[in-house]
């Protein structure tokens, strides 16, 4: 069974559910699995990412070729 067929079957099963508690469990499971990894990072890691993005916005970047030259 391919992924699209599996999704359709799952939707059908959910639509047939009458148990609101079970529906809520399914919803929570889907939300939990779709969680953004960024929220799991430490504050220090988030700061490093923001700092890196700010550097890029200022044009402070290094190409892969430059890095490769330094390490080879």
C-alpha positions, 0 to 999 in steps of 0.5 A: 500500500502506498503512502497516499492510499494509507492516508486515505484509509486513515482519514476514513477511519478517523471520520468514522470515529465517534469517541471524542477521547480517541479523536483527541488522542489521535490529534495530540499524536499528530501534533506531537509528531509535527513538532518543530525541532527548534522548540527542542533546542536549548536557549544557547543553541537558539542564540547561536542560530539567531547570531548566524542568521544576523551574520548572513543578513550583514553579508558575513558569510564564508563559501564552502570553497573557502572553508575547504581550502582552510581544512585541506 
